[in-house]
Amino acid sequence: MLSKDTLFALSLFPYLGFLWFMTRSRQVPRLALVGFYMTLVFVAITIPAGIYARVKYGAALANVDWLHGGAEFFLTLSNILVVLGFRQAILQQRQELSDIKKS
């Protein structure tokens, strides 16, 4: 049976593939793409924060509020960037359609 840590590490490979395809397609709004990449920042911060929580406090990251909240901030930030990126693309698309109808 695979441990949750092993599954977590293995899940990075499909996500890196997703990022590669999204970047290569050039169809994802830039701000949303930045948000997807920010998820990697979240992972990069969460791993050492989890190790620190285990070593310093003998607890899981989820049980050390100030560390957990700090790490989760980066996930929240990445989600906001994704949403704002797609929102911006939708508004731009609507404006272009409106301009076409006016012509």
MOPAC internal coordinates of N, CA, C and O (Angstrom, degrees):
PM7 1SCF
backbone

  N    0.0000 0     0.00 0     0.00 0    0    0    0
  C    1.4558 1     0.00 0     0.00 0    1    0    0
  C    1.5263 1   108.99 1     0.00 0    2    1    0
  O    1.2310 1   120.46 1   -44.07 1    3    2    1
  N    1.3076 1   116.73 1   135.93 1    3    2    1
  C    1.4582 1   121.38 1   178.95 1    5    3    2
  C    1.5220 1   110.20 1   -81.05 1    6    5    3
  O    1.2310 1   121.03 1   -39.44 1    7    6    5
  N    1.3189 1   115.64 1   140.56 1    7    6    5
  C    1.4613 1   119.21 1   178.14 1    9    7    6
  C    1.5220 1   109.67 1   -78.36 1   10    9    7
  O    1.2310 1   120.90 1   -16.53 1   11   10    9
  N    1.3230 1   115.88 1   163.47 1   11   10    9
  C    1.4629 1   119.94 1   179.30 1   13   11   10
  C    1.5227 1   110.72 1   -64.36 1   14   13   11
  O    1.2310 1   120.14 1   147.90 1   15   14   13
  N    1.3282 1   117.34 1   -32.10 1   15   14   13
  C    1.4595 1   120.68 1   178.24 1   17   15   14
  C    1.5240 1   111.24 1   -67.10 1   18   17   15
  O    1.2310 1   120.66 1   139.75 1   19   18   17
  N    1.3254 1   116.34 1   -40.25 1   19   18   17
  C    1.4625 1   120.76 1   177.99 1   21   19   18
  C    1.5222 1   110.34 1   -65.89 1   22   21   19
  O    1.2310 1   120.64 1   135.89 1   23   22   21
  N    1.3124 1   116.38 1   -44.11 1   23   22   21
  C    1.4692 1   119.99 1   178.15 1   25   23   22
  C    1.5168 1   111.27 1   -62.25 1   26   25   23
  O    1.2310 1   120.54 1   140.51 1   27   26   25
  N    1.3328 1   116.58 1   -39.49 1   27   26   25
  C    1.4592 1   120.99 1   177.85 1   29   27   26
  C    1.5257 1   110.03 1   -60.47 1   30   29   27
  O    1.2310 1   120.39 1   133.22 1   31   30   29
  N    1.3263 1   116.86 1   -46.78 1   31   30   29
  C    1.4616 1   120.88 1  -179.66 1   33   31   30
  C    1.5276 1   110.90 1   -64.40 1   34   33   31
  O    1.2310 1   120.43 1   138.07 1   35   34   33
  N    1.3079 1   116.79 1   -41.93 1   35   34   33
  C    1.4649 1   120.25 1  -179.92 1   37   35   34
  C    1.5318 1   112.24 1   -67.37 1   38   37   35
  O    1.2310 1   120.40 1   151.91 1   39   38   37
  N    1.3236 1   116.84 1   -28.09 1   39   38   37
  C    1.4648 1   119.98 1  -178.61 1   41   39   38
  C    1.5323 1   111.95 1   -68.98 1   42   41   39
  O    1.2310 1   120.35 1   163.30 1   43   42   41
  N    1.3100 1   116.94 1   -16.70 1   43   42   41
  C    1.4643 1   119.59 1   178.13 1   45   43   42
  C    1.5251 1   111.86 1   -66.16 1   46   45   43
  O    1.2310 1   120.02 1   146.67 1   47   46   45
  N    1.3306 1   117.56 1   -33.33 1   47   46   45
  C    1.4570 1   120.07 1  -177.14 1   49   47   46
  C    1.5265 1   113.11 1   -64.88 1   50   49   47
  O    1.2310 1   118.94 1   132.56 1   51   50   49
  N    1.3318 1   119.63 1   -47.44 1   51   50   49
  C    1.4643 1   118.23 1   175.26 1   53   51   50
  C    1.5343 1   112.00 1   -62.26 1   54   53   51
  O    1.2310 1   120.50 1   144.31 1   55   54   53
  N    1.3311 1   116.66 1   -35.69 1   55   54   53
  C    1.4578 1   119.32 1  -179.60 1   57   55   54
  C    1.5269 1   110.65 1   -67.70 1   58   57   55
  O    1.2310 1   120.21 1   140.10 1   59   58   57
  N    1.3171 1   117.21 1   -39.90 1   59   58   57
  C    1.4657 1   120.01 1   175.79 1   61   59   58
  C    1.5230 1   110.65 1   -63.12 1   62   61   59
  O    1.2310 1   120.27 1   143.07 1   63   62   61
  N    1.3331 1   117.09 1   -36.93 1   63   62   61
  C    1.4633 1   120.56 1   174.90 1   65   63   62
  C    1.5186 1   111.38 1   -63.77 1   66   65   63
  O    1.2310 1   120.70 1   137.00 1   67   66   65
  N    1.3181 1   116.26 1   -43.00 1   67   66   65
  C    1.4634 1   121.36 1   176.26 1   69   67   66
  C    1.5278 1   110.47 1   -57.33 1   70   69   67
  O    1.2310 1   120.60 1   132.39 1   71   70   69
  N    1.3366 1   116.46 1   -47.61 1   71   70   69
  C    1.4684 1   120.00 1   179.71 1   73   71   70
  C    1.5240 1   111.35 1   -62.08 1   74   73   71
  O    1.2310 1   120.87 1   139.91 1   75   74   73
  N    1.3129 1   115.94 1   -40.09 1   75   74   73
  C    1.4653 1   120.05 1  -179.94 1   77   75   74
  C    1.5304 1   110.25 1   -61.87 1   78   77   75
  O    1.2310 1   120.37 1   132.10 1   79   78   77
  N    1.3234 1   116.89 1   -47.90 1   79   78   77
  C    1.4676 1   120.55 1  -179.77 1   81   79   78
  C    1.5325 1   111.66 1   -65.87 1   82   81   79
  O    1.2310 1   120.17 1   138.51 1   83   82   81
  N    1.3124 1   117.29 1   -41.49 1   83   82   81
  C    1.4682 1   120.00 1   179.62 1   85   83   82
  C    1.5283 1   111.45 1   -65.10 1   86   85   83
  O    1.2310 1   120.67 1   140.59 1   87   86   85
  N    1.3112 1   116.33 1   -39.41 1   87   86   85
  C    1.4636 1   120.32 1   178.09 1   89   87   86
  C    1.5190 1   110.29 1   -67.43 1   90   89   87
  O    1.2310 1   120.79 1   134.58 1   91   90   89
  N    1.2998 1   116.09 1   -45.42 1   91   90   89
  C    1.4688 1   121.35 1  -177.56 1   93   91   90
  C    1.5248 1   112.40 1   -66.37 1   94   93   91
  O    1.2310 1   120.12 1   147.44 1   95   94   93
  N    1.3206 1   117.37 1   -32.56 1   95   94   93
  C    1.4705 1   120.41 1  -177.05 1   97   95   94
  C    1.5226 1   112.13 1   -67.62 1   98   97   95
  O    1.2310 1   120.39 1   152.23 1   99   98   97
  N    1.3223 1   116.86 1   -27.77 1   99   98   97
  C    1.4658 1   122.92 1  -178.06 1  101   99   98
  C    1.5361 1   112.18 1    57.34 1  102  101   99
  O    1.2310 1   120.58 1  -154.42 1  103  102  101
  N    1.3258 1   116.50 1    25.58 1  103  102  101
  C    1.4587 1   120.88 1   179.30 1  105  103  102
  C    1.5283 1   112.34 1  -111.86 1  106  105  103
  O    1.2310 1   120.51 1   172.69 1  107  106  105
  N    1.3123 1   116.63 1    -7.31 1  107  106  105
  C    1.4618 1   120.89 1   179.58 1  109  107  106
  C    1.5229 1   107.87 1   -90.14 1  110  109  107
  O    1.2310 1   120.00 1   -47.79 1  111  110  109
  N    1.3247 1   117.60 1   132.21 1  111  110  109
  C    1.4641 1   119.45 1   178.20 1  113  111  110
  C    1.5286 1   110.61 1   -54.07 1  114  113  111
  O    1.2310 1   121.30 1   -39.95 1  115  114  113
  N    1.3200 1   115.12 1   140.05 1  115  114  113
  C    1.4682 1   120.54 1  -175.09 1  117  115  114
  C    1.5334 1   112.65 1   -55.90 1  118  117  115
  O    1.2310 1   120.09 1   134.78 1  119  118  117
  N    1.3190 1   117.44 1   -45.22 1  119  118  117
  C    1.4581 1   120.23 1  -178.75 1  121  119  118
  C    1.5265 1   111.18 1   -63.96 1  122  121  119
  O    1.2310 1   120.29 1   141.24 1  123  122  121
  N    1.3136 1   117.06 1   -38.76 1  123  122  121
  C    1.4689 1   120.60 1   177.03 1  125  123  122
  C    1.5299 1   110.18 1   -65.31 1  126  125  123
  O    1.2310 1   120.42 1   139.69 1  127  126  125
  N    1.3092 1   116.80 1   -40.31 1  127  126  125
  C    1.4579 1   120.71 1   178.33 1  129  127  126
  C    1.5336 1   110.89 1   -62.91 1  130  129  127
  O    1.2310 1   120.67 1   138.90 1  131  130  129
  N    1.3275 1   116.32 1   -41.10 1  131  130  129
  C    1.4643 1   120.40 1   175.11 1  133  131  130
  C    1.5309 1   109.57 1   -59.30 1  134  133  131
  O    1.2310 1   120.26 1   138.97 1  135  134  133
  N    1.3265 1   117.10 1   -41.03 1  135  134  133
  C    1.4621 1   121.10 1   177.73 1  137  135  134
  C    1.5184 1   112.00 1   -61.44 1  138  137  135
  O    1.2310 1   120.55 1   138.14 1  139  138  137
  N    1.3352 1   116.55 1   -41.86 1  139  138  137
  C    1.4621 1   119.38 1   178.10 1  141  139  138
  C    1.5323 1   110.57 1   -64.02 1  142  141  139
  O    1.2310 1   120.50 1   140.50 1  143  142  141
  N    1.3161 1   116.65 1   -39.50 1  143  142  141
  C    1.4682 1   119.73 1   177.13 1  145  143  142
  C    1.5283 1   111.66 1   -67.87 1  146  145  143
  O    1.2310 1   120.48 1   147.97 1  147  146  145
  N    1.3233 1   116.69 1   -32.03 1  147  146  145
  C    1.4648 1   120.18 1   178.09 1  149  147  146
  C    1.5272 1   111.56 1   -62.37 1  150  149  147
  O    1.2310 1   120.26 1   156.87 1  151  150  149
  N    1.3071 1   117.11 1   -23.13 1  151  150  149
  C    1.4600 1   120.07 1   176.07 1  153  151  150
  C    1.5285 1   110.06 1   -60.96 1  154  153  151
  O    1.2310 1   120.72 1   146.17 1  155  154  153
  N    1.3334 1   116.23 1   -33.83 1  155  154  153
  C    1.4665 1   119.48 1   176.23 1  157  155  154
  C    1.5309 1   110.94 1   -66.64 1  158  157  155
  O    1.2310 1   120.58 1   145.28 1  159  158  157
  N    1.3315 1   116.49 1   -34.72 1  159  158  157
  C    1.4610 1   119.96 1   175.86 1  161  159  158
  C    1.5295 1   109.10 1   -63.55 1  162  161  159
  O    1.2310 1   120.89 1   137.11 1  163  162  161
  N    1.3228 1   115.90 1   -42.89 1  163  162  161
  C    1.4665 1   120.39 1   176.62 1  165  163  162
  C    1.5293 1   110.61 1   -56.39 1  166  165  163
  O    1.2310 1   120.33 1   133.45 1  167  166  165
  N    1.3165 1   116.97 1   -46.55 1  167  166  165
  C    1.4654 1   120.85 1  -179.93 1  169  167  166
  C    1.5249 1   109.99 1   -63.83 1  170  169  167
  O    1.2310 1   120.70 1   136.56 1  171  170  169
  N    1.3431 1   116.28 1   -43.44 1  171  170  169
  C    1.4599 1   120.55 1  -178.31 1  173  171  170
  C    1.5332 1   111.79 1   -63.61 1  174  173  171
  O    1.2310 1   120.15 1   151.71 1  175  174  173
  N    1.2968 1   117.32 1   -28.29 1  175  174  173
  C    1.4683 1   121.04 1   178.75 1  177  175  174
  C    1.5262 1   111.02 1   -86.98 1  178  177  175
  O    1.2310 1   120.59 1   143.71 1  179  178  177
  N    1.3065 1   116.49 1   -36.29 1  179  178  177
  C    1.4639 1   120.97 1  -177.27 1  181  179  178
  C    1.5283 1   112.25 1   -65.24 1  182  181  179
  O    1.2310 1   120.22 1   140.34 1  183  182  181
  N    1.3068 1   117.19 1   -39.66 1  183  182  181
  C    1.4725 1   119.91 1  -176.71 1  185  183  182
  C    1.5325 1   111.43 1   -62.35 1  186  185  183
  O    1.2310 1   119.14 1   126.16 1  187  186  185
  N    1.3408 1   119.24 1   -53.84 1  187  186  185
  C    1.4673 1   117.19 1   178.37 1  189  187  186
  C    1.5337 1   112.99 1   -66.23 1  190  189  187
  O    1.2310 1   120.37 1   148.35 1  191  190  189
  N    1.3267 1   116.89 1   -31.65 1  191  190  189
  C    1.4688 1   119.34 1   177.53 1  193  191  190
  C    1.5322 1   110.02 1   -64.48 1  194  193  191
  O    1.2310 1   120.28 1   140.40 1  195  194  193
  N    1.3117 1   117.07 1   -39.60 1  195  194  193
  C    1.4618 1   121.11 1   177.42 1  197  195  194
  C    1.5182 1   111.91 1   -65.39 1  198  197  195
  O    1.2310 1   120.70 1   139.73 1  199  198  197
  N    1.3222 1   116.28 1   -40.27 1  199  198  197
  C    1.4643 1   120.18 1   177.77 1  201  199  198
  C    1.5275 1   109.93 1   -65.23 1  202  201  199
  O    1.2310 1   120.71 1   136.06 1  203  202  201
  N    1.3201 1   116.25 1   -43.94 1  203  202  201
  C    1.4602 1   120.70 1   179.40 1  205  203  202
  C    1.5312 1   110.74 1   -61.19 1  206  205  203
  O    1.2310 1   120.60 1   136.47 1  207  206  205
  N    1.3285 1   116.47 1   -43.53 1  207  206  205
  C    1.4691 1   120.27 1   179.45 1  209  207  206
  C    1.5179 1   110.81 1   -60.94 1  210  209  207
  O    1.2310 1   120.63 1   139.51 1  211  210  209
  N    1.3196 1   116.40 1   -40.49 1  211  210  209
  C    1.4730 1   120.47 1  -178.86 1  213  211  210
  C    1.5297 1   110.84 1   -68.79 1  214  213  211
  O    1.2310 1   120.54 1   136.53 1  215  214  213
  N    1.3470 1   116.56 1   -43.47 1  215  214  213
  C    1.4648 1   120.67 1  -176.65 1  217  215  214
  C    1.5268 1   111.71 1   -74.31 1  218  217  215
  O    1.2310 1   120.44 1   131.74 1  219  218  217
  N    1.3262 1   116.76 1   -48.26 1  219  218  217
  C    1.4651 1   121.11 1  -173.77 1  221  219  218
  C    1.5324 1   112.10 1   -76.72 1  222  221  219
  O    1.2310 1   120.35 1   137.45 1  223  222  221
  N    1.3447 1   116.94 1   -42.55 1  223  222  221
  C    1.4602 1   120.55 1  -173.33 1  225  223  222
  C    1.5322 1   114.18 1  -111.26 1  226  225  223
  O    1.2310 1   120.40 1   171.60 1  227  226  225
  N    1.3254 1   116.84 1    -8.40 1  227  226  225
  C    1.4568 1   119.88 1  -178.03 1  229  227  226
  C    1.5148 1   112.75 1    64.87 1  230  229  227
  O    1.2310 1   120.96 1  -150.58 1  231  230  229
  N    1.3300 1   115.77 1    29.42 1  231  230  229
  C    1.4695 1   120.54 1  -176.40 1  233  231  230
  C    1.5296 1   109.71 1  -134.96 1  234  233  231
  O    1.2310 1   121.49 1   -18.21 1  235  234  233
  N    1.3169 1   114.75 1   161.79 1  235  234  233
  C    1.4603 1   120.38 1   174.54 1  237  235  234
  C    1.5278 1   109.14 1   -70.50 1  238  237  235
  O    1.2310 1   120.78 1   -25.85 1  239  238  237
  N    1.3089 1   116.12 1   154.15 1  239  238  237
  C    1.4632 1   121.53 1   179.99 1  241  239  238
  C    1.5263 1   111.27 1   -54.04 1  242  241  239
  O    1.2310 1   120.23 1   139.93 1  243  242  241
  N    1.3073 1   117.16 1   -40.07 1  243  242  241
  C    1.4689 1   121.10 1  -178.54 1  245  243  242
  C    1.5204 1   112.75 1   -61.86 1  246  245  243
  O    1.2310 1   120.23 1   160.92 1  247  246  245
  N    1.3243 1   117.17 1   -19.08 1  247  246  245
  C    1.4627 1   121.07 1  -178.61 1  249  247  246
  C    1.5292 1   113.92 1   -97.88 1  250  249  247
  O    1.2310 1   120.37 1  -178.79 1  251  250  249
  N    1.3269 1   116.89 1     1.21 1  251  250  249
  C    1.4695 1   121.12 1   176.88 1  253  251  250
  C    1.5261 1   105.93 1  -114.66 1  254  253  251
  O    1.2310 1   121.46 1   -87.75 1  255  254  253
  N    1.3147 1   114.82 1    92.25 1  255  254  253
  C    1.4621 1   121.29 1  -168.78 1  257  255  254
  C    1.5251 1   114.79 1   -52.71 1  258  257  255
  O    1.2310 1   120.06 1   132.73 1  259  258  257
  N    1.3319 1   117.49 1   -47.27 1  259  258  257
  C    1.4620 1   118.26 1  -174.54 1  261  259  258
  C    1.5328 1   111.33 1   -66.97 1  262  261  259
  O    1.2310 1   119.77 1   145.43 1  263  262  261
  N    1.3243 1   118.04 1   -34.57 1  263  262  261
  C    1.4622 1   120.59 1   176.74 1  265  263  262
  C    1.5251 1   111.25 1   -73.52 1  266  265  263
  O    1.2310 1   121.50 1   136.50 1  267  266  265
  N    1.3120 1   114.74 1   -43.50 1  267  266  265
  C    1.4574 1   119.71 1  -178.78 1  269  267  266
  C    1.5240 1   110.89 1   -63.24 1  270  269  267
  O    1.2310 1   120.77 1   135.18 1  271  270  269
  N    1.3267 1   116.13 1   -44.82 1  271  270  269
  C    1.4639 1   120.15 1   178.92 1  273  271  270
  C    1.5105 1   112.13 1   -63.50 1  274  273  271
  O    1.2310 1   120.56 1   140.37 1  275  274  273
  N    1.3235 1   116.54 1   -39.63 1  275  274  273
  C    1.4604 1   120.27 1   177.90 1  277  275  274
  C    1.5149 1   112.32 1   -63.27 1  278  277  275
  O    1.2310 1   120.62 1   138.17 1  279  278  277
  N    1.3185 1   116.42 1   -41.83 1  279  278  277
  C    1.4643 1   120.36 1   178.54 1  281  279  278
  C    1.5307 1   110.78 1   -68.70 1  282  281  279
  O    1.2310 1   120.42 1   136.44 1  283  282  281
  N    1.3162 1   116.80 1   -43.56 1  283  282  281
  C    1.4668 1   121.05 1  -178.93 1  285  283  282
  C    1.5229 1   112.46 1   -64.68 1  286  285  283
  O    1.2310 1   120.30 1   155.71 1  287  286  285
  N    1.3271 1   117.04 1   -24.29 1  287  286  285
  C    1.4575 1   120.60 1   176.47 1  289  287  286
  C    1.5197 1   110.54 1   -55.19 1  290  289  287
  O    1.2310 1   120.52 1   139.75 1  291  290  289
  N    1.3315 1   116.60 1   -40.25 1  291  290  289
  C    1.4664 1   119.96 1  -177.74 1  293  291  290
  C    1.5229 1   111.82 1   -70.93 1  294  293  291
  O    1.2310 1   119.93 1   149.07 1  295  294  293
  N    1.3177 1   117.74 1   -30.93 1  295  294  293
  C    1.4646 1   120.28 1   174.14 1  297  295  294
  C    1.5262 1   109.65 1   -69.13 1  298  297  295
  O    1.2310 1   120.42 1   137.67 1  299  298  297
  N    1.3181 1   116.80 1   -42.33 1  299  298  297
  C    1.4649 1   121.02 1   177.45 1  301  299  298
  C    1.5190 1   110.58 1   -60.97 1  302  301  299
  O    1.2310 1   120.76 1   135.25 1  303  302  301
  N    1.3220 1   116.16 1   -44.75 1  303  302  301
  C    1.4596 1   120.58 1   178.71 1  305  303  302
  C    1.5242 1   111.15 1   -60.89 1  306  305  303
  O    1.2310 1   120.04 1   137.00 1  307  306  305
  N    1.3089 1   117.53 1   -43.00 1  307  306  305
  C    1.4653 1   119.83 1   179.54 1  309  307  306
  C    1.5278 1   110.98 1   -64.40 1  310  309  307
  O    1.2310 1   120.08 1   139.77 1  311  310  309
  N    1.3213 1   117.45 1   -40.23 1  311  310  309
  C    1.4675 1   120.54 1   178.10 1  313  311  310
  C    1.5252 1   111.62 1   -64.02 1  314  313  311
  O    1.2310 1   120.48 1   139.31 1  315  314  313
  N    1.3244 1   116.70 1   -40.69 1  315  314  313
  C    1.4686 1   120.42 1   178.32 1  317  315  314
  C    1.5206 1   110.56 1   -62.68 1  318  317  315
  O    1.2310 1   120.36 1   137.15 1  319  318  317
  N    1.3292 1   116.91 1   -42.85 1  319  318  317
  C    1.4628 1   119.89 1   179.76 1  321  319  318
  C    1.5261 1   111.83 1   -63.88 1  322  321  319
  O    1.2310 1   120.44 1   140.46 1  323  322  321
  N    1.3241 1   116.77 1   -39.54 1  323  322  321
  C    1.4728 1   120.13 1   177.86 1  325  323  322
  C    1.5285 1   109.96 1   -62.38 1  326  325  323
  O    1.2310 1   120.64 1   132.06 1  327  326  325
  N    1.3111 1   116.38 1   -47.94 1  327  326  325
  C    1.4712 1   120.63 1  -178.56 1  329  327  326
  C    1.5286 1   110.57 1   -63.00 1  330  329  327
  O    1.2310 1   120.22 1   132.79 1  331  330  329
  N    1.3196 1   117.19 1   -47.21 1  331  330  329
  C    1.4697 1   119.87 1  -179.53 1  333  331  330
  C    1.5195 1   111.90 1   -63.87 1  334  333  331
  O    1.2310 1   120.43 1   144.01 1  335  334  333
  N    1.3303 1   116.78 1   -35.99 1  335  334  333
  C    1.4574 1   120.17 1   177.89 1  337  335  334
  C    1.5160 1   112.34 1   -63.73 1  338  337  335
  O    1.2310 1   120.18 1   133.78 1  339  338  337
  N    1.3250 1   117.26 1   -46.22 1  339  338  337
  C    1.4625 1   119.94 1   178.83 1  341  339  338
  C    1.5275 1   111.45 1   -71.37 1  342  341  339
  O    1.2310 1   120.37 1   146.16 1  343  342  341
  N    1.3107 1   116.90 1   -33.84 1  343  342  341
  C    1.4734 1   119.95 1   176.51 1  345  343  342
  C    1.5169 1   110.04 1   -62.19 1  346  345  343
  O    1.2310 1   120.76 1   134.34 1  347  346  345
  N    1.3106 1   116.16 1   -45.66 1  347  346  345
  C    1.4641 1   121.10 1   178.98 1  349  347  346
  C    1.5311 1   110.66 1   -60.26 1  350  349  347
  O    1.2310 1   120.21 1   138.35 1  351  350  349
  N    1.3300 1   117.20 1   -41.65 1  351  350  349
  C    1.4640 1   120.81 1   179.23 1  353  351  350
  C    1.5277 1   111.25 1   -65.52 1  354  353  351
  O    1.2310 1   120.11 1   140.12 1  355  354  353
  N    1.3228 1   117.40 1   -39.88 1  355  354  353
  C    1.4718 1   120.93 1   178.82 1  357  355  354
  C    1.5229 1   110.27 1   -64.96 1  358  357  355
  O    1.2310 1   120.31 1   134.68 1  359  358  357
  N    1.3242 1   117.02 1   -45.32 1  359  358  357
  C    1.4655 1   120.46 1   179.22 1  361  359  358
  C    1.5209 1   111.31 1   -62.81 1  362  361  359
  O    1.2310 1   120.42 1   140.19 1  363  362  361
  N    1.3071 1   116.81 1   -39.81 1  363  362  361
  C    1.4602 1   120.66 1   177.69 1  365  363  362
  C    1.5242 1   111.05 1   -64.74 1  366  365  363
  O    1.2310 1   120.49 1   138.28 1  367  366  365
  N    1.3230 1   116.66 1   -41.72 1  367  366  365
  C    1.4649 1   121.55 1   178.58 1  369  367  366
  C    1.5350 1   110.14 1   -62.88 1  370  369  367
  O    1.2310 1   120.45 1   136.41 1  371  370  369
  N    1.3150 1   116.74 1   -43.59 1  371  370  369
  C    1.4682 1   120.64 1   178.46 1  373  371  370
  C    1.5232 1   110.89 1   -61.62 1  374  373  371
  O    1.2310 1   120.58 1   138.50 1  375  374  373
  N    1.3351 1   116.50 1   -41.50 1  375  374  373
  C    1.4657 1   120.35 1  -179.98 1  377  375  374
  C    1.5207 1   110.71 1   -64.63 1  378  377  375
  O    1.2310 1   120.19 1   138.41 1  379  378  377
  N    1.3209 1   117.24 1   -41.59 1  379  378  377
  C    1.4598 1   120.82 1   178.18 1  381  379  378
  C    1.5235 1   110.93 1   -63.47 1  382  381  379
  O    1.2310 1   119.89 1   138.38 1  383  382  381
  N    1.3173 1   117.81 1   -41.62 1  383  382  381
  C    1.4708 1   120.97 1   177.90 1  385  383  382
  C    1.5220 1   110.67 1   -65.70 1  386  385  383
  O    1.2310 1   120.57 1   141.51 1  387  386  385
  N    1.3094 1   116.51 1   -38.49 1  387  386  385
  C    1.4599 1   120.84 1   177.79 1  389  387  386
  C    1.5316 1   110.94 1   -64.37 1  390  389  387
  O    1.2310 1   120.94 1   138.42 1  391  390  389
  N    1.3160 1   115.81 1   -41.58 1  391  390  389
  C    1.4636 1   119.97 1   178.20 1  393  391  390
  C    1.5204 1   111.95 1   -65.01 1  394  393  391
  O    1.2310 1   120.16 1   143.48 1  395  394  393
  N    1.3203 1   117.31 1   -36.52 1  395  394  393
  C    1.4635 1   121.23 1   178.43 1  397  395  394
  C    1.5193 1   110.48 1   -66.95 1  398  397  395
  O    1.2310 1   120.18 1   138.29 1  399  398  397
  N    1.3377 1   117.26 1   -41.71 1  399  398  397
  C    1.4639 1   121.19 1   179.75 1  401  399  398
  C    1.5278 1   111.48 1   -64.53 1  402  401  399
  O    1.2310 1   120.23 1   146.87 1  403  402  401
  N    1.3178 1   117.16 1   -33.13 1  403  402  401
  C    1.4608 1   121.63 1  -179.63 1  405  403  402
  C    1.5315 1   112.23 1   -73.17 1  406  405  403
  O    1.2310 1   120.77 1   155.82 1  407  406  405
  N    1.3359 1   116.14 1   -24.18 1  407  406  405
  C    1.4776 1   119.34 1  -177.96 1  409  407  406
  C    1.5058 1   113.18 1   -75.80 1  410  409  407
  O    1.2310 1   120.10 1   180.00 1  411  410  409

